[in-house]
Amino acid sequence: MNKIAILTGATGGLGKAFLKELLKEDIDQIWAVGRNKNKLDELCSKYGDKIFPVQCDLCDESEVKKILALIEEKKPNVKFLINNAGMAKMSKMINFTEDEISKTIEINCKTPTIICQYVIPYMSKGSRILNISSASSFQPNPYIALYSATKVYLRSYSRSLNYELKEKGITCTAVCPGWIDTEMLKKEQNGKKIKFPGLVSAEKVAKKAIKDAKKEKDMSVCTLFVKNEHICSKFFPQKWIMNIWGKGVKKYVED
C-alpha cells in the first residue's frame, strides 16, 4: 500500500514550502492539489514522479469529490494531510460580495472539514493532519473579520479533532502563523506600503509545523512574536487588542 501525503494549495508560497518538507519524509507520493494546471506541471517538472498533480477547484464541492474518488480508487495509506488552501481579503465587511463571503467560508471551513472526512478512514497510526489556521484566530480582527472568523473555526475544529483521534494514534495540528512572506501577501494597499509586524518566511512556518505535528501538538505557533500575541490574547481584554489592531490597519482599508 502506497504511503502518500495530500497537500492542498500546493502551488502557493506556503504550499511549496510544505512540499519541500514532505519530500524529506518516508512517503511514496505527494498528491499536490491546486487549481492551476501550469503551476502543477511546474511542480512535476521540478520534483519528478514523486509529485502526483490533482487539478481541483476547492471552492466547488463537486470538484472536491475528485479527491474522494482518487482515494477510493487507489486506497492509499495517507501519512500526511495538509489543508493549506485558503482565501483572505483585507476590507470592511460591507464591501464583500455575497460570492466572496460564500467562497471564503467554503474554502477556509467547509472544504478542509470535508477532506478530513474523506481521508481519516485511510489513515493509520502515526498519520498527521495539519490544518492551516492563523494567529488571526486568537482574537477578533476588524478589516479581516471574515478571514479571522473562519480561522477560529478551523483552529477549534482541529484541536477537538486531535482529541477524538488520539485513540487511533492520528494527530491533528492547527497551524497558527502570523504574517508569512510570500508572493501572495499584498505589499501595498491604496498606494500605501503595508507594514507586517513579525513577518516570517514560509520555510520557517512549514518546518515548525511538521516538527510540532510529529510531537503530537494540537497547535503549532511559529516565532516568539506570535507566541507573545497568543499570550496577550489570553490576558488582555479583546476590545483593547481590537482597538490597537483596528487603528493600525484602518489606514490601508477603503471606506
Backbone torsions as a table, in degrees:
resi	resn	phi	psi	omega
1	MET	NA	124.9	-178.9
2	ASN	-65.4	134.4	172.9
3	LYS	-91.5	123.7	-176.0
4	ILE	-129.4	166.1	168.5
5	ALA	-122.4	142.9	174.6
6	ILE	-114.5	125.2	-176.8
7	LEU	-128.8	114.4	175.4
8	THR	-90.3	157.8	-176.1
9	GLY	61.8	37.2	-170.4
10	ALA	-70.9	-20.5	-174.4
11	THR	-93.4	-6.4	178.8
12	GLY	-83.6	178.6	-175.5
13	GLY	-60.7	-50.4	178.7
14	LEU	-70.3	-36.2	177.9
15	GLY	-59.5	-44.0	178.9
16	LYS	-64.5	-37.1	179.0
17	ALA	-65.7	-41.3	176.3
18	PHE	-65.6	-39.3	-179.9
19	LEU	-59.6	-43.4	178.6
20	LYS	-61.8	-37.4	178.1
21	GLU	-69.9	-38.8	-179.9
22	LEU	-66.1	-30.7	178.4
23	LEU	-63.6	-19.0	178.5
24	LYS	-84.7	-11.3	-174.0
25	GLU	-87.8	161.5	179.3
26	ASP	-81.9	73.0	177.5
27	ILE	-134.2	155.6	-175.4
28	ASP	-88.1	-29.0	-172.5
29	GLN	-154.7	146.0	174.7
30	ILE	-114.7	117.1	174.9
31	TRP	-82.7	107.0	-177.8
32	ALA	-93.8	112.6	-175.5
33	VAL	-101.0	127.9	178.3
34	GLY	-164.3	166.8	-178.7
35	ARG	-85.0	-34.4	-169.5
36	ASN	-90.5	112.6	-177.3
37	LYS	-62.7	-41.0	-178.9
38	ASN	-61.7	-41.8	180.0
39	LYS	-68.7	-36.0	176.3
40	LEU	-66.2	-40.4	177.8
41	ASP	-62.3	-35.9	177.8
42	GLU	-63.0	-40.9	177.7
43	LEU	-62.3	-42.6	179.3
44	CYS	-63.6	-42.0	179.8
45	SER	-64.7	-37.8	-175.7
46	LYS	-77.5	-39.6	-171.4
47	TYR	-111.9	-5.7	171.6
48	GLY	85.0	-160.5	-170.9
49	ASP	-67.6	-13.9	179.8
50	LYS	-68.7	-17.9	178.9
51	ILE	-93.0	125.4	175.8
52	PHE	-112.6	106.9	-175.1
53	PRO	-76.5	136.8	176.3
54	VAL	-127.0	100.3	179.4
55	GLN	-78.2	121.9	-170.7
56	CYS	-159.9	131.6	173.4
57	ASP	-91.9	106.5	-173.7
58	LEU	-73.6	-4.8	173.8
59	CYS	-84.1	-8.9	-177.1
60	ASP	-110.5	113.1	-175.4
61	GLU	-59.1	-35.7	179.2
62	SER	-67.4	-32.4	176.9
63	GLU	-70.5	-39.0	179.8
64	VAL	-59.7	-31.6	-179.6
65	LYS	-64.8	-15.5	174.8
66	LYS	-58.7	-37.0	-178.9
67	ILE	-65.3	-44.1	178.1
68	LEU	-61.8	-43.6	-179.3
69	ALA	-60.8	-41.0	178.8
70	LEU	-65.3	-42.2	-179.8
71	ILE	-63.6	-45.3	-179.3
72	GLU	-65.7	-32.2	179.6
73	GLU	-73.3	-46.7	-171.9
74	LYS	-93.3	-20.3	178.8
75	LYS	45.8	59.2	-178.2
76	PRO	-82.6	170.9	169.6
77	ASN	-98.6	105.2	-174.8
78	VAL	-84.2	110.9	-178.4
79	LYS	-90.5	-29.5	177.1
80	PHE	-136.4	134.8	166.6
81	LEU	-124.6	118.9	178.5
82	ILE	-119.2	105.7	176.6
83	ASN	-85.8	90.5	-173.5
84	ASN	-103.2	-25.1	-177.0
85	ALA	-61.3	142.4	179.7
86	GLY	-167.0	170.5	178.6
87	MET	-131.0	146.8	177.9
88	ALA	-150.8	149.0	175.4
89	LYS	-150.4	130.7	176.6
90	MET	-92.9	109.3	-177.0
91	SER	-170.5	161.1	168.9
92	LYS	-65.8	142.4	-177.6
93	MET	-57.6	-33.1	-177.9
94	ILE	-62.4	-20.1	-177.8
95	ASN	-90.1	-3.4	179.3
96	PHE	-78.0	141.6	172.0
97	THR	-84.2	162.6	177.4
98	GLU	-60.5	-37.7	-179.9
99	ASP	-65.6	-40.6	178.5
100	GLU	-64.4	-40.4	178.1
101	ILE	-62.5	-48.9	-177.8
102	SER	-62.0	-45.4	-176.6
103	LYS	-68.1	-36.7	178.8
104	THR	-64.1	-46.0	178.6
105	ILE	-66.5	-39.2	-179.4
106	GLU	-59.8	-54.3	-172.0
107	ILE	-80.5	-28.7	-178.9
108	ASN	-85.9	-25.4	-175.5
109	CYS	-120.0	-61.4	-171.7
110	LYS	-66.0	-47.7	-174.7
111	THR	-62.0	-49.6	178.9
112	PRO	-62.4	-31.7	178.0
113	THR	-67.0	-45.0	179.1
114	ILE	-64.1	-43.2	-179.6
115	ILE	-62.7	-39.4	175.1
116	CYS	-58.2	-43.0	179.6
117	GLN	-61.6	-38.5	178.5
118	TYR	-65.9	-41.7	-165.5
119	VAL	-88.2	-36.8	-173.3
120	ILE	-52.3	-41.6	178.7
121	PRO	-61.4	-16.4	-179.0
122	TYR	-105.8	15.8	177.1
123	MET	-103.6	156.5	-179.8
124	SER	-129.4	176.6	179.5
125	LYS	-54.1	131.6	-179.0
126	GLY	93.6	-3.2	177.5
127	SER	-75.5	153.6	-175.4
128	ARG	-127.8	135.3	169.5
129	ILE	-111.4	130.8	174.8
130	LEU	-123.5	116.0	176.8
131	ASN	-105.8	123.8	-174.2
132	ILE	-83.5	101.0	174.7
133	SER	-91.1	-134.7	-176.6
134	SER	-172.0	155.3	170.6
135	ALA	-62.5	-19.4	176.6
136	SER	-67.1	-11.4	178.0
137	SER	-81.6	-6.7	-175.4
138	PHE	-75.4	-25.7	179.7
139	GLN	-161.0	163.5	177.1
140	PRO	-63.3	143.1	-178.0
141	ASN	-133.1	102.1	176.4
142	PRO	-55.6	145.2	177.2
143	TYR	78.8	-12.4	162.6
144	ILE	-131.2	38.8	-171.5
145	ALA	-59.4	-45.5	-177.1
146	LEU	-68.0	-45.6	177.9
147	TYR	-57.4	-49.0	-179.1
148	SER	-59.7	-43.2	-178.2
149	ALA	-63.8	-40.5	179.2
150	THR	-67.4	-33.2	-179.6
151	LYS	-76.2	-26.5	171.5
152	VAL	-62.4	-46.2	177.4
153	TYR	-56.1	-49.7	-173.6
154	LEU	-66.6	-35.9	177.8
155	ARG	-67.0	-46.6	-179.4
156	SER	-64.0	-46.0	179.0
157	TYR	-59.8	-44.7	-176.0
158	SER	-65.1	-43.0	-178.3
159	ARG	-68.8	-38.1	176.6
160	SER	-67.2	-41.0	179.1
161	LEU	-63.0	-38.3	177.9
162	ASN	-57.5	-43.5	178.9
163	TYR	-61.7	-45.6	-176.4
164	GLU	-66.2	-29.5	-174.9
165	LEU	-91.7	-2.8	-177.4
166	LYS	-55.6	-41.5	-176.9
167	GLU	-66.5	-19.2	176.4
168	LYS	-90.9	-6.7	-178.1
169	GLY	76.5	19.1	178.2
170	ILE	-106.3	136.9	179.6
171	THR	-111.6	149.4	175.5
172	CYS	-129.0	124.4	-175.6
173	THR	-118.5	128.2	171.9
174	ALA	-86.2	115.5	-178.6
175	VAL	-91.6	121.2	-171.9
176	CYS	-122.4	74.2	179.0
177	PRO	-81.0	162.9	169.3
178	GLY	-87.5	-144.3	178.7
179	TRP	-66.9	131.1	-179.1
180	ILE	-112.2	131.4	-177.0
181	ASP	-81.0	90.5	175.7
182	THR	-132.1	171.9	179.4
183	GLU	-68.1	-16.1	-179.6
184	MET	-79.2	-17.5	-177.6
185	LEU	-79.7	120.8	-178.4
186	LYS	-68.8	120.3	-175.2
187	LYS	-89.7	-14.2	-177.4
188	GLU	-143.4	141.4	179.1
189	GLN	-140.0	126.7	179.7
190	ASN	53.8	38.6	177.7
191	GLY	77.2	6.5	-179.3
192	LYS	-113.6	131.6	177.0
193	LYS	-69.8	128.7	-176.7
194	ILE	-88.0	133.0	176.1
195	LYS	-95.5	131.1	-178.3
196	PHE	-118.0	94.4	179.6
197	PRO	-63.3	136.5	177.9
198	GLY	75.3	21.5	-178.9
199	LEU	-56.3	134.5	-174.9
200	VAL	-135.1	155.9	-179.7
201	SER	-76.7	152.3	177.0
202	ALA	-63.0	-36.4	-179.1
203	GLU	-61.2	-41.0	-179.4
204	LYS	-66.6	-40.9	179.3
205	VAL	-63.7	-46.1	-177.5
206	ALA	-64.0	-44.8	-179.8
207	LYS	-61.7	-44.7	-179.4
208	LYS	-65.7	-39.3	-178.2
209	ALA	-64.8	-46.0	178.5
210	ILE	-62.9	-42.2	179.3
211	LYS	-61.5	-45.2	-179.7
212	ASP	-67.6	-36.6	178.1
213	ALA	-62.6	-40.4	178.9
214	LYS	-67.9	-25.3	176.0
215	LYS	-84.4	2.2	177.7
216	GLU	65.7	31.5	176.2
217	LYS	-79.3	144.2	178.4
218	ASP	-88.9	-5.0	175.5
219	MET	-144.0	140.6	175.6
220	SER	-120.2	118.2	-179.1
221	VAL	-120.0	113.8	-173.9
222	CYS	-95.6	130.6	176.5
223	THR	83.0	148.9	178.9
224	LEU	-63.9	-33.2	179.6
225	PHE	-58.8	-48.4	-177.9
226	VAL	-71.8	-34.5	176.2
227	LYS	-61.9	-38.9	176.6
228	ASN	-65.0	-38.6	176.3
229	GLU	-60.3	-41.1	-179.9
230	HIS	-63.8	-43.9	178.7
231	ILE	-63.3	-44.7	-179.8
232	CYS	-61.2	-36.5	-179.1
233	SER	-65.9	-22.1	179.9
234	LYS	-86.9	-31.1	-170.1
235	PHE	-108.8	-17.6	179.5
236	PHE	-106.7	149.1	178.7
237	PRO	-58.4	135.1	-177.7
238	GLN	-65.6	-31.0	176.9
239	LYS	-62.2	-37.1	178.6
240	TRP	-66.6	-43.4	179.3
241	ILE	-66.9	-42.2	178.2
242	MET	-60.0	-39.5	-179.2
243	ASN	-64.1	-43.0	177.6
244	ILE	-63.2	-47.3	-179.5
245	TRP	-61.9	-48.9	-176.9
246	GLY	-58.3	-43.9	179.3
247	LYS	-65.7	-34.1	-178.9
248	GLY	-73.6	-29.5	-173.8
249	VAL	-98.5	-25.4	-171.5
250	LYS	-55.9	-33.0	-177.4
251	LYS	-65.3	-17.8	179.8
252	TYR	-93.4	-5.6	-169.2
253	VAL	-105.8	138.5	178.1
254	GLU	-73.0	146.2	176.2
255	ASP	-72.8	NA	NA
